Amino acid sequence: MSRESEQRAYQAASITVTFEARRCLHAAECVHGLPGVFDPTKRPWIQPGNATADQLAEVVRRCPSGALQYARADGGAETPDRPTTITRGPTGELTVRGELSVDTPQGSRAETRAVLCGCGQSRLQPYCDHAGPCGR
């Protein structure tokens, strides 16, 4: 598995945040939401011990692409938006939020948030990777 495609975990006592770099579209919701936790100039760039589990969960849910996920130590999980929504961006990408089952080359994935390719040119099908006109 290449470094770009792997999912990395950042653990604190109350919550674990995972990050899948290849799905990140740099919306920066995390950096703007909790700059003391999400700081791309530091290593590790995610420091979940710098916020409460509630604060982290709230900011991770802002990540439109689903590149950031979380698992709470208390078992609390992200509740999918209901009803499911699909929004086409100005360049054609599809932002989807809800209870999702996304078919990928590796099999079906349960998701709550994703940005899907609307032009067919992504190298990360079905996710948008900004390779084609729908991600620009």
DALIN-V42418 format. One line per field, one symbol per residue. phi: phi as a letter, one per 30 degrees, with the letter a starting at -180 (. if undefined). burial: b if it has 24 or more other C-alpha atoms within 12 Angstrom, else e. A space follows every 50 residues. Layout:
phi: ???
burial: ???
This chain:
phi: .dedcdcccbcbdcacccbcedcdchdidddddbddccbddcbddcbddc adedddeddddddddidcbbbdddidbdcddbddbbbdddcjdccbbkcc bcdbedjdbdbcbaccdccicddbedddbidcddcc
burial: eeeeeeeeebbeebbbbbbbbbbbbbeebbbeebeebbeeeeeebbbbbe bebbbbbbbbbbbbbbbbbbbbeeeeebeeeeeeebeeeeeebbbbbbeb ebeeeeeeeebbbbbbbbbeebebbbbbbbeeebbe
